[in-house]
Amino acid sequence: MAKKENREGVALQCTVCKNINYLTSKNKKTAEGKLELNKFCSKCNKTTLHKERKA
């Protein structure tokens, strides 16, 4: 089973409207740089780029 101490909580923020829409976690040891994903933003009502922000 995976160890929980290697995971770090992060929030994903929309780059267009700056709204925080998603909370997720990432592995501190294997992930380099900030997480960037294309996700649906309910405020913009379209799929936009979401960047990592510390939770």
Backbone as ProteinMPNN parsed JSONL, in Angstrom:
{"seq_chain_A": "MAKKENREGVALQCTVCKNINYLTSKNKKTAEGKLELNKFCSKCNKTTLHKERKA", "coords_chain_A": {"N_chain_A": [[0.827, -1.178, 0.0], [0.418, 2.296, -0.647], [2.383, 4.896, 0.848], [1.231, 7.546, 2.845], [2.694, 9.768, 3.639], [4.284, 10.748, 1.607], [2.692, 12.221, -0.016], [1.31, 15.359, -1.024], [-0.92, 17.952, -0.372], [-2.623, 19.898, -2.782], [-4.069, 22.747, -4.412], [-5.979, 23.439, -7.322], [-6.005, 26.13, -9.479], [-7.889, 28.185, -11.617], [-6.58, 29.662, -14.543], [-7.75, 31.7, -15.943], [-10.043, 32.944, -14.622], [-9.157, 32.919, -12.033], [-10.291, 31.357, -10.021], [-10.479, 28.94, -7.443], [-10.904, 25.646, -8.067], [-10.494, 22.871, -7.795], [-9.304, 20.362, -5.511], [-6.531, 18.399, -4.847], [-3.96, 15.841, -4.668], [-0.389, 15.35, -4.792], [2.597, 13.483, -5.513], [5.41, 14.172, -3.668], [8.031, 13.336, -4.069], [8.347, 12.356, -6.722], [7.185, 14.224, -8.449], [8.024, 17.0, -10.366], [8.345, 20.487, -10.41], [5.445, 22.645, -10.951], [2.06, 21.513, -10.954], [0.054, 21.283, -13.831], [-3.0, 21.245, -15.4], [-5.598, 20.64, -17.81], [-8.763, 21.462, -17.054], [-12.325, 21.484, -16.32], [-13.882, 24.547, -15.775], [-16.301, 25.816, -13.712], [-17.142, 28.416, -13.377], [-16.17, 29.86, -15.608], [-17.355, 28.29, -17.476], [-16.182, 26.54, -19.317], [-13.48, 24.5, -20.587], [-10.388, 25.051, -19.175], [-6.951, 25.983, -18.538], [-5.579, 24.862, -15.536], [-3.612, 25.684, -12.798], [-1.252, 24.658, -10.294], [-1.655, 25.501, -6.868], [-0.685, 26.09, -3.573], [-2.407, 24.351, -1.018]], "CA_chain_A": [[0.0, 0.0, 0.0], [1.199, 3.533, -0.759], [2.53, 5.673, 2.073], [0.579, 8.851, 2.746], [3.583, 10.876, 3.967], [4.904, 11.261, 0.386], [1.705, 13.0, -0.748], [1.185, 16.754, -0.624], [-2.179, 18.52, -0.821], [-2.519, 21.081, -3.615], [-5.299, 23.262, -4.986], [-5.837, 23.836, -8.717], [-6.625, 27.432, -9.692], [-8.114, 28.547, -13.014], [-5.708, 30.755, -14.97], [-8.555, 32.757, -16.556], [-10.847, 33.687, -13.645], [-8.458, 32.807, -10.741], [-11.14, 30.653, -9.072], [-9.942, 27.639, -7.026], [-11.975, 24.717, -8.364], [-10.185, 21.482, -7.482], [-8.314, 20.006, -4.509], [-5.966, 17.1, -5.171], [-2.665, 15.614, -4.033], [0.653, 14.892, -5.708], [3.733, 12.866, -4.866], [6.493, 15.148, -3.527], [9.314, 12.79, -4.52], [8.426, 12.137, -8.163], [6.68, 15.364, -9.218], [8.922, 18.148, -10.482], [7.651, 21.692, -10.85], [4.046, 22.8, -10.58], [1.093, 20.717, -11.687], [-0.795, 22.038, -14.754], [-3.959, 20.354, -16.04], [-6.774, 21.236, -18.431], [-9.937, 21.015, -16.314], [-13.517, 22.295, -16.546], [-14.134, 25.611, -14.799], [-17.741, 26.07, -13.682], [-17.379, 29.865, -13.467], [-15.951, 30.219, -17.011], [-18.21, 27.37, -18.232], [-15.418, 25.913, -20.385], [-12.248, 23.852, -20.164], [-9.276, 25.994, -19.146], [-5.751, 25.521, -17.866], [-5.563, 25.04, -14.087], [-2.257, 25.54, -12.265], [-1.152, 24.313, -8.874], [-1.498, 26.496, -5.824], [-0.627, 25.37, -2.302], [-3.696, 24.32, -0.294]], "C_chain_A": [[0.879, 1.251, 0.0], [1.238, 4.275, 0.575], [1.956, 7.072, 1.871], [1.539, 10.009, 2.996], [4.29, 11.454, 2.748], [3.957, 12.147, -0.417], [1.601, 14.407, -0.161], [-0.123, 17.298, -1.198], [-1.961, 19.788, -1.624], [-3.912, 21.476, -4.104], [-5.014, 23.665, -6.428], [-6.661, 25.095, -8.953], [-6.731, 27.716, -11.181], [-7.236, 29.736, -13.382], [-6.494, 31.914, -15.567], [-9.265, 33.597, -15.497], [-10.255, 33.642, -12.234], [-9.292, 32.154, -9.644], [-10.499, 29.301, -8.726], [-11.067, 26.615, -7.133], [-11.727, 23.3, -7.869], [-9.149, 21.372, -6.376], [-7.837, 18.594, -4.832], [-4.661, 16.926, -4.416], [-1.677, 15.149, -5.086], [1.802, 14.322, -4.892], [4.891, 13.859, -4.853], [7.806, 14.646, -4.12], [9.423, 12.702, -6.037], [8.007, 13.337, -9.0], [7.694, 16.507, -9.194], [8.133, 19.343, -10.989], [6.202, 21.709, -10.394], [3.152, 21.996, -11.503], [0.229, 21.631, -12.551], [-1.681, 21.059, -15.504], [-5.05, 21.167, -16.719], [-8.005, 20.627, -17.768], [-11.104, 21.944, -16.639], [-13.691, 23.294, -15.419], [-15.626, 25.954, -14.848], [-18.062, 27.561, -13.775], [-17.218, 30.346, -14.912], [-16.851, 29.415, -17.954], [-17.501, 26.798, -19.462], [-14.168, 25.268, -19.791], [-11.087, 24.829, -20.291], [-8.089, 25.354, -18.435], [-5.842, 25.855, -16.379], [-4.155, 24.764, -13.605], [-2.303, 25.3, -10.775], [-0.981, 25.55, -8.004], [-1.526, 25.738, -4.512], [-1.952, 25.475, -1.564], [-3.534, 24.697, 1.154]], "O_chain_A": [[1.962, 1.253, 0.586], [0.264, 4.284, 1.328], [2.179, 7.698, 0.835], [1.238, 11.137, 2.605], [4.847, 12.549, 2.833], [4.374, 12.763, -1.397], [1.781, 14.611, 1.04], [-0.399, 17.121, -2.385], [-1.203, 20.664, -1.208], [-4.812, 20.641, -4.196], [-3.935, 24.175, -6.729], [-7.857, 25.13, -8.666], [-5.772, 27.512, -11.925], [-7.151, 30.707, -12.629], [-5.956, 33.014, -15.688], [-9.114, 34.819, -15.468], [-10.801, 34.268, -11.325], [-9.032, 32.372, -8.46], [-10.029, 28.595, -9.618], [-12.055, 26.685, -6.402], [-12.683, 22.593, -7.552], [-8.225, 22.182, -6.301], [-8.649, 17.697, -5.062], [-4.295, 17.778, -3.607], [-2.061, 14.623, -6.131], [1.956, 14.647, -3.715], [5.308, 14.338, -5.908], [8.606, 15.438, -4.617], [10.496, 12.951, -6.587], [8.431, 13.46, -10.15], [8.157, 16.921, -8.131], [7.331, 19.207, -11.913], [5.784, 20.9, -9.565], [3.451, 21.821, -12.684], [-0.276, 22.643, -12.066], [-1.186, 20.148, -16.167], [-5.391, 22.257, -16.261], [-8.263, 19.43, -17.898], [-10.912, 23.042, -17.161], [-13.652, 22.928, -14.244], [-16.148, 26.335, -15.896], [-19.154, 27.927, -14.21], [-18.024, 31.143, -15.393], [-17.077, 29.817, -19.095], [-18.116, 26.594, -20.508], [-13.848, 25.478, -18.621], [-10.83, 25.369, -21.367], [-8.222, 24.304, -17.806], [-6.145, 26.989, -16.006], [-3.562, 23.742, -13.95], [-3.251, 25.678, -10.087], [-0.275, 26.498, -8.349], [-2.329, 24.818, -4.358], [-2.55, 26.549, -1.489], [-4.514, 24.72, 1.899]]}, "name": "protein", "num_of_chains": 1, "seq": "MAKKENREGVALQCTVCKNINYLTSKNKKTAEGKLELNKFCSKCNKTTLHKERKA"}
